[in-house]
C-alpha cells in the first residue's frame, strides 16, 4: 500500500510529486472516505494553494460532495470552524513549516481534529485501489464567510477579556508572512492590546524569516520587543498552528518552556486533569503535574498522535516541544492564536513579567538539531545506536536514557529528508556536550 501520510498530513513538492493529478486522486480518495456531506476547505498563503483549492473543490463535487470554501485561513481556524459550524469534514491545503516549493493537504474529521492514523491507512487503501465514488449527481461549491469570526469568538469565550483589556498589553507579532496574519492581529486588537507586527504581508515565499520560527531566525522579533518595550512577542509558523514566544527582555523561549508555563497555569484552574505530550518533550512536566494531582501521558512524535489521544481521554492540555500547544476546552489541536490568548490571560492575572514567570518554573534544559539524511540511512543510524544502547525505547526512532538526568532521542522527520536529534540534561553545559556527542556519533555512522 502506498504510504501517503507523513507525520502531519500529505505533503510534497508542488508540480514534482505533489502534482495536480496526484491531488485529484488523493481528494477522490478522501471523498470516498468521507462518503457524503459538506466539506469545509481552506488554504494557507503558498503560491500554489489557490490552484490546489480549485482541484480539491472539483474532485469533491465530482464525487457528489458539497464543498464550502473558507479561503485563506490558519489551519486551527479551519479545524475549529469544521467542528463549530457542523461540517462533515475539512481539508486544509498547507505544507505547514516546509519550504515554499512544498504543499500538502491535512484532512480534518467532523470533530475538528485531524483524522487518526487508522483513518489515514483507510484512505491509503482507497487510493491504492482507486475505489472512488461514482456519484449519480454532482456536488456544488459555495463560499463560507463565517470561519474567521467563529474562530476568534471561540477563543475569546475562554479567557478573561476584562482582565486582559485592563492591562493594556503591548504585544509584538512575527506573522512569518503566513496565515495567522488574517486572525492574530485582529484577536489582539479585540483584546485591547497595542500591537506591533513584522512579516505581516502574506507571501508564499516566506521572505521575512522562513516558514518555521526557530531561535536562530527570530532576532528581528527580539529587537522589536525590546525597542517597543512590549510585554512579549510571539512568532507563528506558515499555517499558524504553532507559536514560539519571546519574553520582555528579548529572550526567545523554547516551545517546551512556554508549554510548561501554560500547563502550570491551566492545571491550577483545572486540577485532576491529563496532559498529553510526545516522547521528545522534556521531563519537567512530570514534576509540574504532581502539584494538582494531574498526570502525563506520552505518545509518539506528531500532533496527530497527541490530538487523537487527547480526544480519546478528553485531556485538558496537549503539547509538542516545537511550539504546538493544544487546549482541549477549545479544540484538541495545535493553535497559535489560542496559545497567544492563553498567555495574555496568564499575564493578566500575574504580577510578574513573562521572564520572571519562566524563572519560577523548575529549570529545564532541552534542545534539538537536525542532519540531512534519507529515511533509509536514518534507519541504519537507529539500528547502529541500538547495538550500542540495547535498552533504549524504539517506539519512535530511538530514545536513549543516558542516566536519570540525561536523554537523547533520534528519529527521522516525517515531513523532510532529515534526521532530528533531541536532548535534555540538568545543565546547559552538559546538554551542549550531550548533543555534540550524539551529533558526532550520527555523522560517523552516516559516513
HUKA-V253508 format. One line per field, one symbol per residue. ss: DSSP state (2 for helix, 1 for strand, 0 for the rest). psi: psi as a letter, one per 30 degrees, with the letter a starting at -180 (. if undefined). burial: + if it has 9 or more other ideal C-beta (glycine too) atoms within 8 Angstrom, else -. A space follows every 50 residues. Layout:
# HUKA-V253508
ss = ???
psi = ???
burial = ???
This chain:
# HUKA-V253508
ss = 00000000011111000102222222222222220001111110000022 22222222222200011111110022222222220000111110000000 01111111000001002222222222222000000000001110002222 22222200002222222001111100002222022222220001111100 00000000000000222022222222200001111100000011110000 01002222222222222220000111110000022222220000111110 00222222222220001110000011100010000222222222222200 00022222200000111111110022222222222222000010000111 11100111111100000111111110022222222222222222220
psi = kkjekaejakllkkfdfileeeeeeeeeeeeeefelakkkkllagkefee eeeeeeeeeeeeggkkkjkfajllefeeeeeeeeghlfllkkjlgcglle fllakjkklfggkklleeeeeeeeeeeefhilkjkfklllklkjfgeeee eeeeeffgljeeeeeffhkkkkkjfggaffffeeeeeeefggkjkkllhf kkjffhfeglfkklffggeeeeeeeeeghlellkklaeggflkklklffg kkkleeeeeeeeeeeefeeilhlkkkllfgllffeeeefefghllkkkll kkeeeeeeeeeefhleklllfggjkkjefdkhlkjeeeeeeeeeeefffk flleeeeefflkkkjlllllkkkleeeeeeeeeeeeeeifglkgfjbkjj jeaffklkkkkkkgflilkkjllkagleeeeeeeeeefeeeeeeee.
burial = ---++-++++++-+---++--+++++++++++++--++++++++++-++- -++-++++++++++++++++-++++++++++++++-+-++++++++++-+ -++++++++--++++-+-+++++++++----++-+---+-+--+--++-+ ++-+++-++---+++-+-+++++++++++++++++++++-+-+-++++++ -+++-+-++++-+---++-+++++++-+-+++++++++++++++++++-+ -++++++++++++++++-----++++++++++-++--++--+-+-++-+- +++++++++++-+-+++++++-++++++-+++++++++++++++++++-- --+++-++--+--+++++-++-+---++++++-+++-----+-+-+++++ +----++++++++-+--++++++++----++--++--++-+++-++-
